Amino acid sequence: MMAAKAYGLKTVFTEHSLFGYNDLTGIHLNKIIKWSFRDLDAAICVSHACKDNFVLRAKVAPQKAFTIPNAVDSNRFTPDPSIRENELAQSGNPDQINIVFISRLQYRKGFDLLIRIIPKILAQFENVNFIIGGDGSGMVHLEELVERHNLHGRVELLGGLPHDKVRDVLCRGHIFLNTSLTESFCIAILEAACCGLLVVTTDVGGVPEGLPPHMAYLAKPDEKSILRQLRKAVVNVKNIPVETFYSEVASIYSWRQVAERTERVYDYVMEKPVPNIMSRIKSSVSWGPLVGVWGIFYTIIETLCLWLVELMLPECDIDVVRSFSTSAYNVCPSEYGNHQVRVDAYDRADVKNSKIIDIDYETNKGKLHAFDHQNRYSTVRPTMEQVEERED
């Protein structure tokens, strides 16, 4: 990031984590972050809790930090009631309720809470089963739990799940349980709600910002609170219109909205001037006598190295990426090039003469879809040069 400033580049950092202030690792890491991010232009944080944490740790001006949540792939995580109905029909118990837990089985994810909760819920509700996906150090303890309480028919341990199988497992459930002890933003509860599951989750970090109250029951990260909310969910889940969850989540966390908000951050950064060496030195002085002197020394050495590189390889000999404006491109695409390639006659059976055609670079079974200037569709078998150009 500091090298980027020496080269005159703008810097945007995306923060996904939450770190503490009182442990040894957090203290040293926060010192490094404060020094590294002193010339940061903007930061994108996935939740308001994440933003507050980052601003305090990195000593970044609050106006430089923006909150943009992660998006949900609503095309992949779609509800399918037939999966659940088929499973209930096979079990012979139409009142059965499946609680799904998908996470890494680590202490930070609260697997110890899960182990204490499972036998108490199963003892109280005979129609409840658990479906657990994930792997980690906690798997051994879960297997011991199943053996000790003889829960083979009521607790299904799936192990590690590939991401393309998560949706099918979610669609088997009625309730999604999240017991994390810390989260900057929990995408798992959004995917579960998208699939039509009522969510029971711990109220930590940025988790409560994710879903409205009618979709998620929040609990403190302790056994009693989670048990209370989970019991409430088991009793009420059949009376909640979960079929509306998909449209609500998909409209709030769409990729288009996230992309538009991210684009506005980058537009804001592009309008800011690049600090010169004197302003960077003044910024280093403010960090105290020890770190400040090191910052000044580093900035000067970095700038001298840059000048040496420019003498060896002048900037005029380097191809510079052209500034791109989406609005200007929409008005006049020809100003940015028309992305055309020449295809010879022998590469197209339906074209008699060699001509320029527009290529849509989406490949389909080794072929390129093409449109000529009369917008007539044809299929082109690419030459090796075209394939290599596409791969580059």
matplotlib code that plots the C-alpha trace (Angstrom):
import matplotlib.pyplot as plt

x = [0.0, 2.9, 4.6, 1.4, 1.5, 5.1, 4.0, 1.1, -1.6, -4.9, -5.5, -8.8, -8.8, -11.6, -12.0, -13.7, -12.3, -12.9, -9.8, -9.6, -7.6, -6.5, -4.6, -0.9, -1.6, -4.2, -2.0, 1.0, -1.2, -3.1, 0.3, 1.2, -2.2, -2.0, 1.3, 0.5, -2.8, -1.7, -2.1, -5.2, -7.7, -10.8, -11.8, -14.8, -16.2, -18.8, -20.8, -21.2, -19.6, -16.7, -16.3, -16.3, -13.7, -11.5, -11.7, -10.6, -7.8, -6.3, -7.0, -8.5, -10.8, -14.4, -15.3, -12.8, -14.6, -17.7, -20.1, -21.0, -22.3, -21.5, -23.9, -25.8, -25.9, -29.7, -29.5, -27.9, -29.5, -33.2, -35.9, -37.1, -39.9, -40.1, -36.8, -38.1, -41.4, -39.9, -37.7, -40.7, -42.6, -39.8, -39.5, -43.2, -43.4, -45.0, -44.4, -40.6, -38.4, -34.8, -32.3, -29.4, -25.9, -23.2, -19.9, -16.3, -16.3, -13.9, -14.1, -14.6, -17.7, -19.2, -19.1, -18.9, -22.2, -23.7, -22.5, -24.3, -27.5, -28.1, -29.0, -31.3, -33.3, -33.6, -34.8, -37.5, -38.7, -39.2, -39.9, -36.6, -33.5, -30.1, -28.3, -24.7, -22.3, -18.7, -15.3, -12.7, -11.4, -14.9, -16.0, -14.4, -16.5, -19.7, -19.1, -18.6, -21.8, -23.8, -22.3, -22.8, -26.4, -27.3, -28.4, -27.6, -31.1, -31.5, -28.1, -26.7, -23.0, -22.2, -18.6, -17.1, -19.4, -18.4, -20.1, -22.2, -23.9, -24.7, -28.0, -29.4, -28.6, -30.2, -33.4, -33.8, -34.1, -36.7, -34.3, -30.7, -28.6, -25.5, -23.5, -20.5, -18.7, -17.5, -18.5, -17.9, -20.7, -22.3, -23.1, -24.3, -27.5, -28.4, -28.0, -30.1, -32.9, -32.7, -33.5, -36.5, -35.1, -35.9, -32.6, -31.5, -28.1, -25.9, -26.0, -22.3, -20.4, -22.2, -24.6, -27.6, -27.3, -27.9, -31.6, -34.7, -36.3, -39.0, -36.3, -33.9, -34.1, -31.0, -29.5, -26.6, -23.6, -24.4, -26.2, -29.4, -30.1, -29.6, -31.8, -34.5, -34.5, -34.2, -37.2, -39.1, -38.2, -39.2, -42.6, -43.2, -41.5, -44.5, -46.5, -44.0, -44.4, -40.8, -41.7, -41.3, -37.8, -36.2, -37.5, -36.7, -33.1, -32.5, -33.7, -31.5, -28.2, -28.1, -24.8, -26.0, -26.6, -23.2, -21.5, -23.1, -22.2, -18.6, -18.4, -19.3, -16.5, -14.0, -15.4, -14.8, -11.3, -10.5, -11.4, -8.9, -5.4, -2.4, -0.2, 3.3, 6.4, 6.3, 2.7, 3.7, 6.7, 4.4, 2.0, 4.9, 6.0, 2.6, 3.2, 5.7, 9.5, 10.3, 7.8, 7.8, 11.5, 11.3, 8.3, 10.3, 13.3, 11.2, 9.3, 12.6, 14.3, 11.1, 11.0, 14.7, 14.2, 11.2, 13.3, 16.0, 13.5, 12.2, 15.7, 16.1, 12.6, 11.1, 7.4, 6.9, 7.9, 5.2, 1.7, -0.7, -4.3, -6.7, -9.2, -12.6, -15.9, -19.0, -21.3, -19.1, -18.8, -22.6, -22.9, -20.1, -18.6, -16.5, -14.3, -13.0, -12.6, -15.2, -13.5, -13.5, -11.4, -10.9, -12.0, -10.9, -13.4, -12.2, -13.0, -16.7, -18.6, -21.5, -19.3, -18.0, -15.6, -13.2, -14.8, -14.8, -17.3, -18.1, -17.2, -19.0, -16.2, -18.5, -17.3, -19.6, -18.0, -14.9, -16.7, -17.3, -20.7, -20.5, -22.6, -21.8, -22.6, -26.2, -26.7, -26.9, -26.0, -23.5, -21.1, -17.4, -14.7, -11.8, -8.3, -5.4, -4.5, -8.0, -8.0, -4.6, -5.9, -8.9, -6.9, -4.5]
y = [0.0, 2.4, 1.4, 2.2, 5.8, 6.1, 5.1, 7.6, 5.0, 5.2, 2.6, 1.0, -1.6, -4.1, -5.2, -8.5, -9.2, -8.2, -8.1, -7.4, -4.8, -6.5, -9.6, -9.6, -10.5, -7.8, -5.1, -5.7, -6.1, -2.9, -1.0, -2.4, -1.5, 2.1, 2.6, 0.8, 2.5, 6.1, 7.0, 4.9, 6.6, 4.5, 1.4, -0.8, -2.7, -5.4, -4.2, -1.2, -3.2, -4.0, -0.3, 0.8, -1.8, -0.9, 2.9, 2.4, -0.1, 1.6, 5.2, 5.9, 8.9, 7.7, 9.5, 7.3, 4.1, 2.9, 0.1, -2.3, -5.7, -8.9, -10.0, -13.2, -15.4, -15.5, -17.5, -20.4, -20.2, -20.6, -22.3, -25.7, -27.0, -30.2, -31.4, -31.0, -32.5, -35.6, -36.1, -35.8, -38.2, -40.8, -40.4, -40.9, -38.0, -34.8, -32.9, -33.4, -30.3, -30.3, -27.9, -27.2, -26.2, -25.6, -24.1, -24.9, -26.9, -24.6, -22.8, -19.4, -20.8, -21.9, -25.6, -26.1, -24.4, -26.6, -29.8, -28.6, -27.6, -30.7, -33.2, -30.8, -29.8, -33.4, -34.5, -31.8, -32.2, -35.7, -34.4, -32.4, -33.7, -32.0, -31.9, -30.8, -30.0, -28.9, -30.2, -29.3, -30.0, -30.3, -33.2, -35.7, -34.2, -34.4, -38.0, -38.8, -36.9, -39.0, -42.2, -41.3, -40.3, -42.8, -40.1, -41.9, -41.5, -37.9, -36.3, -36.5, -35.6, -34.7, -33.7, -31.1, -29.8, -28.4, -25.1, -26.4, -28.9, -26.3, -25.2, -28.7, -29.3, -26.0, -26.8, -29.9, -27.8, -25.6, -23.8, -22.6, -22.4, -20.2, -20.2, -18.0, -16.2, -13.4, -12.5, -9.3, -10.3, -13.7, -14.7, -18.1, -16.8, -14.8, -17.9, -19.9, -17.2, -17.2, -20.9, -20.3, -21.2, -19.4, -18.3, -18.6, -16.8, -15.3, -11.6, -10.8, -8.4, -7.5, -10.5, -8.5, -6.2, -9.0, -9.9, -8.2, -9.5, -11.6, -13.7, -14.2, -14.8, -13.3, -14.8, -14.0, -16.2, -18.4, -21.7, -20.5, -17.7, -19.9, -22.7, -20.2, -18.8, -22.2, -23.5, -20.4, -21.1, -24.8, -23.8, -21.0, -22.1, -23.8, -20.5, -18.2, -17.4, -18.3, -18.4, -14.6, -14.7, -15.3, -12.2, -10.0, -11.2, -11.2, -7.6, -6.3, -8.2, -8.3, -8.1, -5.1, -3.0, -4.0, -3.3, 0.2, 1.1, -0.1, 1.9, 5.1, 4.5, 4.2, 7.3, 9.1, 7.9, 8.9, 12.5, 12.7, 14.1, 11.8, 13.0, 14.2, 13.2, 16.2, 15.5, 11.8, 12.9, 15.2, 12.4, 10.2, 12.8, 12.6, 9.0, 9.8, 10.0, 6.4, 5.2, 8.7, 8.6, 5.2, 6.3, 9.3, 7.1, 4.5, 7.1, 8.7, 5.4, 4.3, 7.5, 7.2, 3.6, 4.8, 7.5, 4.9, 2.6, 5.5, 6.2, 2.6, 2.3, 5.7, 6.1, 7.0, 3.4, 1.9, 1.2, 3.1, 1.8, 4.3, 5.9, 4.3, 6.1, 3.9, 6.8, 8.1, 4.6, 4.2, 7.5, 6.9, 3.3, 3.9, 6.3, 3.3, 0.9, -1.4, -4.7, -6.2, -8.9, -9.9, -13.4, -14.9, -16.5, -20.0, -19.6, -19.0, -21.3, -18.7, -15.7, -15.5, -12.6, -11.6, -8.9, -7.4, -8.9, -8.2, -11.1, -11.9, -13.5, -16.0, -19.4, -22.3, -25.7, -24.3, -21.8, -18.0, -16.4, -13.6, -10.9, -9.2, -5.5, -6.5, -8.2, -11.5, -14.4, -17.0, -19.4, -19.0, -21.6, -19.5, -19.7, -20.4, -16.7, -15.8, -18.4, -17.2, -13.6, -14.6, -16.4, -13.5]
z = [0.0, 0.8, -2.4, -4.3, -3.0, -4.2, -7.7, -7.6, -7.3, -5.3, -2.6, -1.5, 1.2, 1.8, 5.5, 6.4, 9.8, 13.5, 15.7, 19.4, 21.3, 24.5, 23.3, 22.4, 18.7, 18.3, 19.9, 17.6, 14.5, 15.2, 15.4, 12.0, 10.6, 11.8, 10.1, 6.9, 6.3, 7.0, 3.3, 2.7, 0.3, 1.2, 3.0, 2.3, 5.3, 5.2, 8.2, 10.5, 13.3, 11.0, 10.1, 13.7, 14.6, 11.6, 12.3, 15.9, 15.1, 12.1, 13.2, 9.8, 9.4, 9.5, 6.3, 4.4, 5.6, 3.7, 4.6, 1.8, 2.7, 0.8, -1.9, -2.0, -5.1, -5.3, -8.6, -6.8, -3.3, -4.2, -2.1, -3.2, -0.8, -2.7, -1.3, 2.2, 1.4, -0.1, 2.9, 5.3, 3.2, 3.3, 7.1, 7.6, 10.0, 8.5, 11.7, 11.6, 11.9, 10.6, 12.2, 9.8, 11.0, 8.4, 9.5, 10.3, 13.6, 15.5, 18.8, 17.1, 15.4, 18.8, 18.3, 22.0, 22.4, 19.7, 21.5, 24.7, 22.9, 20.8, 23.5, 25.4, 22.2, 21.1, 24.6, 24.6, 21.0, 19.6, 16.1, 15.8, 13.9, 13.4, 10.0, 10.5, 7.7, 8.1, 9.3, 11.8, 15.3, 16.7, 14.6, 17.1, 19.9, 17.8, 17.0, 20.7, 21.5, 19.0, 20.4, 24.0, 23.7, 20.9, 18.5, 15.2, 13.8, 14.8, 14.2, 10.7, 10.3, 6.7, 7.1, 4.8, 2.1, -1.3, -1.9, -4.7, -2.3, 0.4, -1.2, -1.4, 2.3, 3.3, 1.4, 3.6, 6.7, 8.5, 10.8, 10.4, 13.5, 13.8, 17.0, 16.0, 18.8, 16.4, 12.9, 10.9, 8.5, 8.3, 4.7, 5.8, 7.5, 4.3, 2.1, 4.6, 4.6, 0.8, 0.8, 3.1, 6.5, 9.7, 11.3, 14.9, 15.4, 18.0, 18.4, 17.7, 15.5, 12.3, 12.4, 13.7, 10.7, 8.2, 8.5, 9.8, 13.1, 11.4, 9.6, 12.5, 16.2, 17.9, 21.0, 23.3, 22.8, 25.7, 26.1, 27.9, 25.4, 22.4, 23.8, 24.5, 21.0, 19.4, 21.3, 20.2, 16.6, 16.7, 18.0, 15.5, 12.4, 10.8, 11.3, 9.7, 5.9, 5.0, 1.3, 1.2, 2.6, -0.8, -2.6, 0.4, 0.7, -3.0, -3.4, -0.5, -1.2, -5.0, -6.8, -8.9, -5.7, -4.3, -7.5, -7.8, -4.3, -4.8, -8.0, -6.1, -3.7, -6.5, -8.2, -4.8, -4.7, -8.3, -7.5, -4.7, -5.4, -5.0, -2.1, -2.9, -1.0, 1.3, 2.4, 3.0, 5.1, 7.2, 7.7, 9.0, 11.5, 13.2, 14.2, 16.9, 17.3, 16.7, 14.1, 12.5, 11.8, 10.3, 8.1, 6.8, 6.1, 4.3, 2.2, 1.1, 0.2, -1.6, -3.7, -4.6, -5.8, -7.9, -9.5, -10.3, -11.9, -14.0, -15.2, -16.3, -17.7, -18.7, -18.1, -21.8, -22.8, -20.6, -21.9, -19.6, -19.1, -20.5, -18.0, -18.5, -17.9, -18.0, -18.7, -21.5, -23.0, -23.1, -25.0, -27.5, -27.5, -30.6, -28.6, -26.6, -29.6, -31.0, -29.9, -33.4, -34.9, -38.5, -39.4, -42.7, -45.1, -44.5, -40.8, -41.6, -43.8, -44.2, -45.1, -48.7, -48.2, -45.4, -43.2, -39.8, -37.4, -33.7, -31.4, -28.3, -26.2, -24.5, -25.7, -26.2, -26.9, -28.5, -30.7, -30.6, -31.0, -33.6, -35.1, -38.3, -38.9, -40.0, -36.6, -38.2, -35.8, -36.8, -35.1, -35.7, -35.1, -33.6, -34.9, -32.5, -32.5, -31.4, -28.7, -27.4, -27.5, -25.5, -22.9, -22.5]

ax = plt.figure().add_subplot(projection="3d")
ax.plot(x, y, z, "-o")
ax.set_aspect("equal")
plt.show()
